Amino acid sequence: MSKVKIQFDIDQQTDKSIKQTMKDANIASRVSYIDYAFTIFQWALANAKEGRIIVALDEKTQTYKELSMPPLDIVKPSTGEIKNG
C-alpha cells in the first residue's frame, strides 16, 4: 500500500493534550494515535448515519452522556422534525 504524507499545524496545548493521551493509552506513535482517532470517528459517523446516538454509559448509575459534534448531526437521518437554531 502506498503512503500519503499529511502535515498540519496544531497549537502547543493541543500537542500537549495529544502527548498526554498517548502516554495514558500507551500509544507509541502519532501515526497510531491518528489511526485510532480515525477509526472511532468513522465508527461514530456510520452509527449516526443509522440513526443511533453515540454515548458514554455509566453502568453503575445507568446514566449517559451523548457525544455531540456537527459532523454527527450532518449525517444523521432526517426525522422530519424542524430543529431550532
Secondary structure, 3 states (H helix, E strand, C coil): CCCCCCCCCCCHHHHHHHHHHHHHCCCCCHHHHHHHHHHHHHHHHHHHHCCCCCEEEECCCCEEEECCCHHHHHHCCCCCCCCCC
